[in-house]
Amino acid sequence: MQYAALAPAEAVERISEESLDLRWFAYEDVAGVADTSVVRLLEGTLARL
């Protein structure tokens, strides 16, 4: 299961005890760092904005 969330521009990432790594990516950079399922999730999310 995957989820998409939109963070406000002033949001700051914070790693919890459950996370090993966390960072923000610009929309145009996602295809270079994620697999096709994440790219499709992003495209579907942006289409609903």
C-alpha distance matrix in Angstrom:
0.0 3.8 6.9 10.4 13.5 17.1 19.5 23.3 25.6 27.1 23.9 24.2 21.4 21.7 20.3 19.7 20.3 16.7 16.5 18.4 18.5 17.9 19.5 19.6 19.9 21.8 20.2 22.6 21.7 18.0 18.8 20.9 18.6 15.1 14.1 14.1 10.5 10.8 14.2 13.1 10.7 13.8 16.2 14.6 14.6 18.2 19.3 18.8 20.9
3.8 0.0 3.8 6.9 10.2 13.6 16.1 19.8 22.0 23.7 20.6 21.1 18.5 19.3 18.3 18.3 19.6 16.1 15.3 17.2 16.5 15.3 16.4 16.1 16.3 18.1 16.5 19.1 18.3 14.6 15.8 18.1 15.8 12.6 12.2 12.3 8.8 8.0 11.3 10.7 7.8 10.4 13.2 12.0 11.6 14.9 16.5 16.2 17.9
6.9 3.8 0.0 3.8 6.6 10.2 12.8 16.5 18.9 20.6 17.7 18.6 16.5 17.5 17.2 17.3 19.2 16.1 15.3 17.6 16.6 14.7 15.4 14.5 15.1 16.6 15.2 18.2 17.9 14.5 16.4 18.8 16.6 13.9 14.3 14.3 11.1 9.3 12.0 11.5 7.9 9.5 12.5 11.1 9.5 12.9 14.8 13.9 15.1
10.4 6.9 3.8 0.0 3.8 6.9 9.9 13.4 15.7 17.8 15.2 16.6 15.0 16.8 17.2 18.0 20.4 17.8 16.4 18.6 16.8 14.2 14.0 12.3 12.6 13.5 12.0 15.3 15.4 12.5 14.8 17.4 15.6 13.3 14.4 14.2 11.7 9.0 10.7 10.7 7.0 7.1 10.2 9.3 6.9 9.7 12.3 11.5 12.1
13.5 10.2 6.6 3.8 0.0 3.8 6.4 9.9 12.6 14.4 11.9 13.7 12.7 14.7 15.8 16.7 19.6 17.6 16.3 18.6 16.7 13.6 13.1 11.1 12.2 13.0 12.2 15.9 16.1 13.8 16.8 18.9 17.1 15.6 17.3 17.4 15.2 12.1 13.5 13.9 10.4 9.4 12.5 11.8 8.5 10.5 13.4 12.1 11.6
17.1 13.6 10.2 6.9 3.8 0.0 3.8 6.7 9.3 11.6 9.8 12.4 12.3 15.0 16.9 18.3 21.6 20.0 18.4 20.5 18.1 14.5 13.1 10.4 11.2 11.2 10.7 14.5 15.2 13.7 17.0 19.0 17.7 16.8 18.9 18.9 17.3 14.0 14.5 15.3 12.2 10.1 12.7 12.6 9.0 9.6 12.9 11.7 10.0
19.5 16.1 12.8 9.9 6.4 3.8 0.0 3.8 6.5 8.0 6.1 8.9 9.5 12.4 14.9 16.6 20.2 19.3 17.5 19.6 17.0 13.3 11.7 9.2 11.0 11.3 12.0 15.7 15.9 15.1 18.7 20.1 18.5 18.3 20.9 21.5 20.1 16.5 17.2 18.4 15.5 13.2 16.0 16.3 12.7 12.9 16.3 15.2 13.1
23.3 19.8 16.5 13.4 9.9 6.7 3.8 0.0 3.8 5.5 5.4 9.1 11.1 14.1 17.1 19.0 22.7 22.3 20.5 22.5 19.8 16.0 14.0 11.3 13.0 12.5 13.6 17.0 17.6 17.5 21.1 22.4 21.1 21.3 24.1 24.6 23.4 19.8 20.1 21.4 18.6 16.0 18.3 18.7 15.1 14.5 17.8 16.6 13.8
25.6 22.0 18.9 15.7 12.6 9.3 6.5 3.8 0.0 3.8 5.6 8.7 11.2 14.6 17.8 20.3 24.0 23.8 21.6 23.0 19.9 16.2 13.5 10.6 11.9 11.0 12.9 15.7 16.3 16.9 20.5 21.4 20.5 21.3 24.4 25.1 24.5 20.8 20.6 22.4 20.1 17.0 19.2 20.3 16.9 15.8 19.2 18.7 15.6
27.1 23.7 20.6 17.8 14.4 11.6 8.0 5.5 3.8 0.0 3.8 6.5 9.9 12.8 16.4 18.8 22.6 22.9 21.0 22.4 19.6 16.0 13.7 11.7 13.9 13.8 16.1 18.8 18.9 19.5 23.2 23.7 22.4 23.4 26.6 27.7 26.9 23.2 23.4 25.3 22.8 20.0 22.5 23.5 20.0 19.2 22.7 21.9 18.9
23.9 20.6 17.7 15.2 11.9 9.8 6.1 5.4 5.6 3.8 0.0 3.8 6.6 9.5 12.9 15.2 18.9 19.2 17.3 19.0 16.4 12.8 11.1 9.6 12.5 13.3 15.5 18.5 18.1 18.1 21.9 22.4 20.6 21.2 24.4 25.7 24.6 20.9 21.7 23.6 20.8 18.4 21.3 22.1 18.6 18.5 22.1 21.1 18.7
24.2 21.1 18.6 16.6 13.7 12.4 8.9 9.1 8.7 6.5 3.8 0.0 3.8 6.5 10.0 12.7 16.4 17.1 15.0 16.3 13.8 10.5 9.2 8.9 12.3 14.0 16.7 19.4 18.3 18.3 22.1 22.0 19.8 20.8 24.1 25.9 25.0 21.3 22.4 24.7 22.0 19.9 23.1 24.1 20.8 20.9 24.6 24.0 21.8
21.4 18.5 16.5 15.0 12.7 12.3 9.5 11.1 11.2 9.9 6.6 3.8 0.0 3.8 6.7 9.7 13.3 13.6 11.3 12.6 10.1 6.9 6.4 7.3 11.1 13.7 16.2 18.9 17.2 16.7 20.4 20.2 17.5 18.2 21.5 23.6 22.6 19.0 20.6 22.9 20.3 18.6 22.1 23.0 20.0 20.7 24.4 23.8 22.2
21.7 19.3 17.5 16.8 14.7 15.0 12.4 14.1 14.6 12.8 9.5 6.5 3.8 0.0 3.8 6.4 10.0 11.0 9.3 10.9 9.5 7.4 8.6 10.6 14.4 17.2 19.6 22.3 20.4 19.5 23.0 22.7 19.6 20.1 23.2 25.6 24.2 20.9 23.0 25.2 22.4 21.2 24.8 25.5 22.6 23.7 27.2 26.4 25.1
20.3 18.3 17.2 17.2 15.8 16.9 14.9 17.1 17.8 16.4 12.9 10.0 6.7 3.8 0.0 3.8 6.8 7.8 5.8 7.4 6.8 6.2 8.9 11.8 15.3 18.6 20.8 23.3 20.9 19.7 22.8 22.3 18.9 19.2 22.0 24.7 23.3 20.3 22.8 25.0 22.3 21.6 25.4 26.0 23.4 24.9 28.4 27.8 26.8
19.7 18.3 17.3 18.0 16.7 18.3 16.6 19.0 20.3 18.8 15.2 12.7 9.7 6.4 3.8 0.0 3.8 5.3 5.4 8.2 9.2 9.2 12.3 15.0 18.4 21.7 23.4 26.2 23.9 22.2 25.3 25.1 21.5 21.2 23.6 26.2 24.3 21.6 24.5 26.3 23.4 23.2 27.0 27.1 24.6 26.5 29.8 28.8 28.1
20.3 19.6 19.2 20.4 19.6 21.6 20.2 22.7 24.0 22.6 18.9 16.4 13.3 10.0 6.8 3.8 0.0 3.8 5.7 7.9 10.3 11.5 15.1 18.0 21.2 24.7 26.4 28.9 26.4 24.6 27.3 26.9 23.2 22.8 24.8 27.5 25.6 23.3 26.5 28.2 25.4 25.6 29.4 29.5 27.2 29.4 32.5 31.5 31.2
16.7 16.1 16.1 17.8 17.6 20.0 19.3 22.3 23.8 22.9 19.2 17.1 13.6 11.0 7.8 5.3 3.8 0.0 3.8 6.9 9.4 10.6 14.3 17.1 19.9 23.4 24.6 27.1 24.7 22.4 24.9 24.8 21.1 20.1 21.8 24.4 22.3 20.3 23.6 25.1 22.3 23.0 26.7 26.6 24.6 27.1 30.0 29.1 29.2
16.5 15.3 15.3 16.4 16.3 18.4 17.5 20.5 21.6 21.0 17.3 15.0 11.3 9.3 5.8 5.4 5.7 3.8 0.0 3.8 5.6 7.1 10.8 13.9 16.6 20.2 21.6 23.9 21.3 19.2 21.8 21.4 17.7 17.1 19.2 22.0 20.3 18.0 21.1 23.1 20.6 20.8 24.6 24.9 23.0 25.1 28.3 27.8 27.6
18.4 17.2 17.6 18.6 18.6 20.5 19.6 22.5 23.0 22.4 19.0 16.3 12.6 10.9 7.4 8.2 7.9 6.9 3.8 0.0 3.8 7.1 10.7 14.1 16.5 20.3 22.0 23.8 20.7 18.9 21.2 20.2 16.4 16.4 18.6 21.9 20.8 18.5 21.5 23.8 21.8 21.9 25.6 26.4 24.8 26.6 29.8 29.8 29.6
18.5 16.5 16.6 16.8 16.7 18.1 17.0 19.8 19.9 19.6 16.4 13.8 10.1 9.5 6.8 9.2 10.3 9.4 5.6 3.8 0.0 3.8 7.0 10.6 12.9 16.7 18.6 20.3 17.2 15.8 18.3 17.2 13.5 14.0 16.8 20.0 19.3 16.6 19.1 21.8 19.9 19.5 23.1 24.3 22.6 24.0 27.4 27.6 27.1
17.9 15.3 14.7 14.2 13.6 14.5 13.3 16.0 16.2 16.0 12.8 10.5 6.9 7.4 6.2 9.2 11.5 10.6 7.1 7.1 3.8 0.0 3.8 7.1 10.0 13.6 15.6 17.7 15.1 13.7 16.8 16.1 12.7 13.2 16.3 19.1 18.3 15.2 17.3 20.0 17.9 16.9 20.6 21.9 19.7 20.9 24.4 24.5 23.8
19.5 16.4 15.4 14.0 13.1 13.1 11.7 14.0 13.5 13.7 11.1 9.2 6.4 8.6 8.9 12.3 15.1 14.3 10.8 10.7 7.0 3.8 0.0 3.8 6.7 10.2 12.8 14.7 12.1 11.5 14.9 14.2 11.3 12.5 16.0 18.6 18.3 14.8 16.2 19.2 17.3 15.6 19.1 20.7 18.5 19.1 22.7 23.1 22.0
19.6 16.1 14.5 12.3 11.1 10.4 9.2 11.3 10.6 11.7 9.6 8.9 7.3 10.6 11.8 15.0 18.0 17.1 13.9 14.1 10.6 7.1 3.8 0.0 3.8 6.8 9.5 11.8 9.9 9.6 13.3 13.2 11.1 12.2 15.7 17.6 17.4 13.7 14.4 17.3 15.5 13.1 16.4 18.2 15.9 15.9 19.7 20.2 18.8
19.9 16.3 15.1 12.6 12.2 11.2 11.0 13.0 11.9 13.9 12.5 12.3 11.1 14.4 15.3 18.4 21.2 19.9 16.6 16.5 12.9 10.0 6.7 3.8 0.0 3.8 6.3 8.1 6.1 6.3 10.0 10.0 8.6 10.1 13.7 15.3 15.7 12.0 11.9 15.1 14.0 11.3 14.1 16.5 14.7 14.2 17.8 19.0 17.8
21.8 18.1 16.6 13.5 13.0 11.2 11.3 12.5 11.0 13.8 13.3 14.0 13.7 17.2 18.6 21.7 24.7 23.4 20.2 20.3 16.7 13.6 10.2 6.8 3.8 0.0 3.8 5.5 5.3 6.7 10.0 10.6 10.6 12.0 15.1 16.0 16.7 13.2 12.0 15.0 14.2 10.8 12.8 15.6 13.9 12.4 16.0 17.5 15.9
20.2 16.5 15.2 12.0 12.2 10.7 12.0 13.6 12.9 16.1 15.5 16.7 16.2 19.6 20.8 23.4 26.4 24.6 21.6 22.0 18.6 15.6 12.8 9.5 6.3 3.8 0.0 3.8 5.5 5.6 8.3 10.2 10.7 11.2 13.6 13.6 14.3 11.1 9.2 11.8 11.4 7.7 9.2 12.2 10.9 9.2 12.5 14.5 13.3
22.6 19.1 18.2 15.3 15.9 14.5 15.7 17.0 15.7 18.8 18.5 19.4 18.9 22.3 23.3 26.2 28.9 27.1 23.9 23.8 20.3 17.7 14.7 11.8 8.1 5.5 3.8 0.0 3.8 5.8 7.1 8.4 10.2 11.4 13.6 13.6 15.2 12.5 9.9 12.8 13.4 10.1 10.7 14.2 13.7 11.7 14.4 17.0 16.1
21.7 18.3 17.9 15.4 16.1 15.2 15.9 17.6 16.3 18.9 18.1 18.3 17.2 20.4 20.9 23.9 26.4 24.7 21.3 20.7 17.2 15.1 12.1 9.9 6.1 5.3 5.5 3.8 0.0 3.8 5.7 5.6 6.9 8.9 11.8 12.7 14.5 11.6 9.9 13.4 13.9 11.1 12.5 16.0 15.4 14.1 17.1 19.4 18.7
18.0 14.6 14.5 12.5 13.8 13.7 15.1 17.5 16.9 19.5 18.1 18.3 16.7 19.5 19.7 22.2 24.6 22.4 19.2 18.9 15.8 13.7 11.5 9.6 6.3 6.7 5.6 5.8 3.8 0.0 3.8 5.4 5.3 5.8 8.6 9.5 10.9 7.9 6.6 10.2 10.5 8.2 10.3 13.4 13.0 12.6 15.5 17.6 17.5
18.8 15.8 16.4 14.8 16.8 17.0 18.7 21.1 20.5 23.2 21.9 22.1 20.4 23.0 22.8 25.3 27.3 24.9 21.8 21.2 18.3 16.8 14.9 13.3 10.0 10.0 8.3 7.1 5.7 3.8 0.0 3.8 5.6 5.6 7.0 7.3 9.9 8.1 5.9 9.5 11.1 9.5 10.5 13.8 14.4 14.0 16.2 18.9 19.2
20.9 18.1 18.8 17.4 18.9 19.0 20.1 22.4 21.4 23.7 22.4 22.0 20.2 22.7 22.3 25.1 26.9 24.8 21.4 20.2 17.2 16.1 14.2 13.2 10.0 10.6 10.2 8.4 5.6 5.4 3.8 0.0 3.8 6.1 8.3 9.9 12.6 10.8 9.4 13.1 14.4 12.9 14.2 17.5 17.8 17.4 19.8 22.4 22.4
18.6 15.8 16.6 15.6 17.1 17.7 18.5 21.1 20.5 22.4 20.6 19.8 17.5 19.6 18.9 21.5 23.2 21.1 17.7 16.4 13.5 12.7 11.3 11.1 8.6 10.6 10.7 10.2 6.9 5.3 5.6 3.8 0.0 3.8 7.1 9.9 11.7 9.5 9.5 13.2 13.7 12.6 14.8 17.6 17.5 17.7 20.4 22.5 22.5
15.1 12.6 13.9 13.3 15.6 16.8 18.3 21.3 21.3 23.4 21.2 20.8 18.2 20.1 19.2 21.2 22.8 20.1 17.1 16.4 14.0 13.2 12.5 12.2 10.1 12.0 11.2 11.4 8.9 5.8 5.6 6.1 3.8 0.0 3.8 6.7 8.0 6.0 6.9 10.2 10.7 10.4 12.8 15.1 15.3 16.2 18.6 20.5 21.1
14.1 12.2 14.3 14.4 17.3 18.9 20.9 24.1 24.4 26.6 24.4 24.1 21.5 23.2 22.0 23.6 24.8 21.8 19.2 18.6 16.8 16.3 16.0 15.7 13.7 15.1 13.6 13.6 11.8 8.6 7.0 8.3 7.1 3.8 0.0 3.8 5.6 5.7 6.6 9.0 10.2 11.1 12.7 14.7 15.8 17.0 18.8 20.8 22.1
14.1 12.3 14.3 14.2 17.4 18.9 21.5 24.6 25.1 27.7 25.7 25.9 23.6 25.6 24.7 26.2 27.5 24.4 22.0 21.9 20.0 19.1 18.6 17.6 15.3 16.0 13.6 13.6 12.7 9.5 7.3 9.9 9.9 6.7 3.8 0.0 3.8 5.4 4.9 6.1 8.5 9.8 10.4 12.2 14.1 15.2 16.4 18.6 20.3
10.5 8.8 11.1 11.7 15.2 17.3 20.1 23.4 24.5 26.9 24.6 25.0 22.6 24.2 23.3 24.3 25.6 22.3 20.3 20.8 19.3 18.3 18.3 17.4 15.7 16.7 14.3 15.2 14.5 10.9 9.9 12.6 11.7 8.0 5.6 3.8 0.0 3.8 5.5 5.2 6.2 8.7 9.9 10.6 12.3 14.3 15.4 17.0 19.0
10.8 8.0 9.3 9.0 12.1 14.0 16.5 19.8 20.8 23.2 20.9 21.3 19.0 20.9 20.3 21.6 23.3 20.3 18.0 18.5 16.6 15.2 14.8 13.7 12.0 13.2 11.1 12.5 11.6 7.9 8.1 10.8 9.5 6.0 5.7 5.4 3.8 0.0 3.8 5.4 4.9 6.2 8.6 9.8 10.4 12.2 14.2 15.6 17.0
14.2 11.3 12.0 10.7 13.5 14.5 17.2 20.1 20.6 23.4 21.7 22.4 20.6 23.0 22.8 24.5 26.5 23.6 21.1 21.5 19.1 17.3 16.2 14.4 11.9 12.0 9.2 9.9 9.9 6.6 5.9 9.4 9.5 6.9 6.6 4.9 5.5 3.8 0.0 3.8 5.4 5.1 6.2 8.6 9.8 10.6 12.3 14.6 15.8
13.1 10.7 11.5 10.7 13.9 15.3 18.4 21.4 22.4 25.3 23.6 24.7 22.9 25.2 25.0 26.3 28.2 25.1 23.1 23.8 21.8 20.0 19.2 17.3 15.1 15.0 11.8 12.8 13.4 10.2 9.5 13.1 13.2 10.2 9.0 6.1 5.2 5.4 3.8 0.0 3.8 5.4 5.0 6.1 8.5 9.9 10.5 12.7 14.7
10.7 7.8 7.9 7.0 10.4 12.2 15.5 18.6 20.1 22.8 20.8 22.0 20.3 22.4 22.3 23.4 25.4 22.3 20.6 21.8 19.9 17.9 17.3 15.5 14.0 14.2 11.4 13.4 13.9 10.5 11.1 14.4 13.7 10.7 10.2 8.5 6.2 4.9 5.4 3.8 0.0 3.8 5.5 5.2 6.1 8.6 9.9 11.0 13.0
13.8 10.4 9.5 7.1 9.4 10.1 13.2 16.0 17.0 20.0 18.4 19.9 18.6 21.2 21.6 23.2 25.6 23.0 20.8 21.9 19.5 16.9 15.6 13.1 11.3 10.8 7.7 10.1 11.1 8.2 9.5 12.9 12.6 10.4 11.1 9.8 8.7 6.2 5.1 5.4 3.8 0.0 3.8 5.4 5.0 6.1 8.5 10.1 11.0
16.2 13.2 12.5 10.2 12.5 12.7 16.0 18.3 19.2 22.5 21.3 23.1 22.1 24.8 25.4 27.0 29.4 26.7 24.6 25.6 23.1 20.6 19.1 16.4 14.1 12.8 9.2 10.7 12.5 10.3 10.5 14.2 14.8 12.8 12.7 10.4 9.9 8.6 6.2 5.0 5.5 3.8 0.0 3.8 5.4 5.2 6.1 8.9 10.3
14.6 12.0 11.1 9.3 11.8 12.6 16.3 18.7 20.3 23.5 22.1 24.1 23.0 25.5 26.0 27.1 29.5 26.6 24.9 26.4 24.3 21.9 20.7 18.2 16.5 15.6 12.2 14.2 16.0 13.4 13.8 17.5 17.6 15.1 14.7 12.2 10.6 9.8 8.6 6.1 5.2 5.4 3.8 0.0 3.8 5.5 5.1 6.6 9.2
14.6 11.6 9.5 6.9 8.5 9.0 12.7 15.1 16.9 20.0 18.6 20.8 20.0 22.6 23.4 24.6 27.2 24.6 23.0 24.8 22.6 19.7 18.5 15.9 14.7 13.9 10.9 13.7 15.4 13.0 14.4 17.8 17.5 15.3 15.8 14.1 12.3 10.4 9.8 8.5 6.1 5.0 5.4 3.8 0.0 3.8 5.4 5.4 6.9
18.2 14.9 12.9 9.7 10.5 9.6 12.9 14.5 15.8 19.2 18.5 20.9 20.7 23.7 24.9 26.5 29.4 27.1 25.1 26.6 24.0 20.9 19.1 15.9 14.2 12.4 9.2 11.7 14.1 12.6 14.0 17.4 17.7 16.2 17.0 15.2 14.3 12.2 10.6 9.9 8.6 6.1 5.2 5.5 3.8 0.0 3.8 5.3 5.3
19.3 16.5 14.8 12.3 13.4 12.9 16.3 17.8 19.2 22.7 22.1 24.6 24.4 27.2 28.4 29.8 32.5 30.0 28.3 29.8 27.4 24.4 22.7 19.7 17.8 16.0 12.5 14.4 17.1 15.5 16.2 19.8 20.4 18.6 18.8 16.4 15.4 14.2 12.3 10.5 9.9 8.5 6.1 5.1 5.4 3.8 0.0 3.8 5.7
18.8 16.2 13.9 11.5 12.1 11.7 15.2 16.6 18.7 21.9 21.1 24.0 23.8 26.4 27.8 28.8 31.5 29.1 27.8 29.8 27.6 24.5 23.1 20.2 19.0 17.5 14.5 17.0 19.4 17.6 18.9 22.4 22.5 20.5 20.8 18.6 17.0 15.6 14.6 12.7 11.0 10.1 8.9 6.6 5.4 5.3 3.8 0.0 3.8
20.9 17.9 15.1 12.1 11.6 10.0 13.1 13.8 15.6 18.9 18.7 21.8 22.2 25.1 26.8 28.1 31.2 29.2 27.6 29.6 27.1 23.8 22.0 18.8 17.8 15.9 13.3 16.1 18.7 17.5 19.2 22.4 22.5 21.1 22.1 20.3 19.0 17.0 15.8 14.7 13.0 11.0 10.3 9.2 6.9 5.3 5.7 3.8 0.0
